[in-house]
Amino acid sequence: MRDYILKTEGLTKHYGGVHALQDVNFALKKGEHVAIMGDNGAGKSTFVRQLTGVERPTRGSFIFDGQEARFNSPIEAREAGIETVFQNLALADDLDVSSNLFLGREKILLNLGPFSILDFKGMRQATEAALKRTAVKIPNLSNTIRNMSGGQRQCVAIARTATFASKLIIMDEPTAALGVRETHQVENIIRQLKANDEPLILISHNMRQVFDLVDRIVVFRRGRIVANLKKNETSGEEVVAYITGAKDASESVIPA
């Protein structure tokens, strides 16, 4: 278990009579990058919501960093060391880059309760260090999020995640709405995270991106894991076959 940052056992989520997740056994090693793929409604985002405290699983358990975990909120998951880039980014449009990176985690220069003075200089310096570490290039840190391109917004969200993620980063379709150039920039950030030996779960529909960036591909179908494939031992055609159901789950050996 010391080699694993995350391991789930029998993770299940029901919404009334709908079985969104069913007996999901998933494992992620420290430093490993794993892609989760599947058609719409396959259970990918539901799985992430259970890990990050957005929802509580119906049953099952998971071990995070050697301890059994059950988060009651995204704040608890974040405090434990899980940072997530959701599709909606969760950025404040009217704030600048530093204020967004430290949103909810502001540095305090003088603690006076509701009248506390924020350490803007310290937050800016920490922001510059974070952007350098993740190779994110933002020309003007004073610019508000509202005045940035989609790619710059995504990079800010990823930089915020990488800055505070002490143990695990999860990205849910980080380039779905981006152009070619902006996608390339985000992918370079993911490569930098790999170079820093930071574990990552990447949810993506982009087959080329998945094969370029991850070590292993896990396929969800109808709320279950139907394939667990090493990138160098599979092909796009095989992955698609599992996604569509053309290839049965029994044909894939899924390690514990």
N, C-alpha and C positions, 0 to 999 in steps of 0.2 A: 504493500500500500504506500510505502514511502516514495515510490516513483510516480504516484498519481496525484494530481491536484484535485481531480473530480471523479466521482464514481456514483452512478445511480443504480438502484436495485428496485425493480418492479414499479417504477414511477408511473402512476395512473391518474388521469383527470377525466371526470365525467361532468357533463353539463346536462343534468336531467337524464334523459335517455340517450344522449349523444356521447359516445366514447371518443373523446378527442385524443387521448393518450391511453395506451394499454400496455402495461408491463414492460416499460422501457428500461433496458439495461445499457448504460452508456459509460464509457471510461475515457478520461483524457490524461495523458502523461504530462509531467512538468516540461515546459518548453515546446510542447507539440502544438501544431496547427492542424485543426480538423474542420472540414466543411460538412455542414448538414444540408442535404438536398432533398427535394421532394416536390410534388405538385402542390398547387394551392389547396389548402385544407388538409394537408398530410400530417400536420401536428407539429411542424417546426417551431412556429412562434409560440404555440401553447407550451412546448417543452421549455423554451427560454423563460416564459413567464413563471413557471414553477421554480426554476433555478434562481430567479432574481427577486422573488418575493412579491411580484405583482399579483400572483394568485397562490393559493395553497393547494397542493395535490390532494386528490381523493384518497389515495393510499400510496404506499411505497416510501422509499427513503433515499437520501443521498449523503455521501461523505464528501466534505470539502476540506482540503488541506489537512487530512488526517482526522477530522472531527465530524460527527454526525451533525448535519445542519438542517434547520427548518426556519426559513426567514419569514417574518410576518409583514415585511414591507421592503421596497427597494432600498430604503435607507439602511436597513439592517444588512442587506446583501452587500451594499456599497461599503459599509463599515468593516465587513468581513474581508473585503478585498476583491469583490467582483464589480467590474465596471462594464456598462452596456451602452452601445450606440444603437438606439432604436431608430426605426425608419423615419419617425417624425422629428428626430434630432434633439428635441427638448431644449432649444436655445431661446434666449430672450432677445427679440429683434431690436429693442431700443438700447441695449447695452453693448459696450465694446468688447474686444476679445478677452482682455484680462478679467473683466467682470463676469463674463460667461464661464471662463475656466474655473473661477472660484465661486460661482453661484451656489449659495448654501454652505460654502466652506471658506468664507471670507477671512482674510488675515486681519487681526485686530491690533491697532497701534496703541490705543488707550481704551480700556474696557470701562465704559460708563453706562452699562445696561443698554436701554433703547437709544441712548445718545452717544454710543461708542464711536470712536474715530477709527476708520479703516486704514490699513497700511497699503495705500495705493502703489507706492513705490516698490514695496516688497512683492506685491502681487504681479506687478509688471515685470520685475526681474525674474520671478519664478516662471512667468509665462514665456519670456524670452528663452529661458533655459529649457522649458518643456518643448517649445517649437524646434529648438536646435536638436534636442534629443530625438525627436520623431521626424526630423527632416521636413517639417511643415514650413512653407514659405508664405507668410502673410505680410504684404508690403507695409501696411499701416495698421498698427495695433489699436489705434484710437478710433478707427472706423467702426461704426455700429454694424451689427449683424445684418440689419435690414438693407444695408448698402453693399453687401457682398454677393458674389456669384454663388451658385449652388455648390460648386466645388470647394470654394473657400469656406462656406458654412459647414460642409461635411468634414473638412480638414480641422476646423475648430472643434467640432464635436469629438472627432477621433483624438485630437491632441489632449482634450480635457480627459477623455477616458484613459489614455496612456499615461497621463500625468499622475493620476491617483490610483490606478490599478496596481495594487501591490502583488496580486496573485493570479488574476484571470481577467481576460478581456473577451467580451462577446459583441459581435457586430452582426446586425440584422439587415441584410441587403444594403451595404454601405454605398454602393455605386449605382443603384437601380435607376436613379433619376439624373445621372451625370453624363456629360459628353465624354468623348474619347480622351481628350487631354486631361480633364479633371479626374477621370477614372484612373488614368495612369499615375497621377499624383497620389491618389488614395492607396493604390496598390503598392507604390514605393514605401508608403508609411507602414503598411502591413509587413513588407519585407524587412524594414528596419526593426519592427517588433520581433520578428523571427531572429534577427541578428542579435537582439538584446536578450534572447532566450525567454521571451514572455509568452506563455500559453494563450492560444486564441481559438475561439469557436466562431466560425464564419458561416452565416446563412446566406446562400447565394443561388440564383438560378443560372448564373453565367458559367457555362462549362469550361470555357477557355480560362477564365479567371481562377476557377477552382483548381484546375490542373497546373496552373502556374504558381499557385501560392501555398497549397497545403500539403501535409504529409499523408492524410488519410481522408476518405470520403464515407460518410454515414448517410444512408438513404432512408427516409421516412415514407411510409405509405399507409394511409388510413389509420394513423395514430400509432403505428408500430415501426420499429426498426426492422427493415427487410434486408439490409446489406451493410456490411462493414468492410470496406475495401482499401487496401494500400494503394496509394496513387500510382506507384510504379508497377503494380501488378494488375491493373485494370485498364479500361478504355472508356471513352465517352459513350460508345455504343452500349457497353454493358451497363453503365450507370443509368442510361435512358431506359434500358430494358427493365431494370428494377423500379424506376420511377413510374413507369406505365403499367407495370404488372406483367409484362411479357415474359419476365424471368421470375421464377418463384423464390420466395425467401428461403426455402429449404435448400436451394442451390448455393447459398452463401454461408460460409462458416463465420459465425459471429462470436468472437472471443469474449470471455468474461472480463 
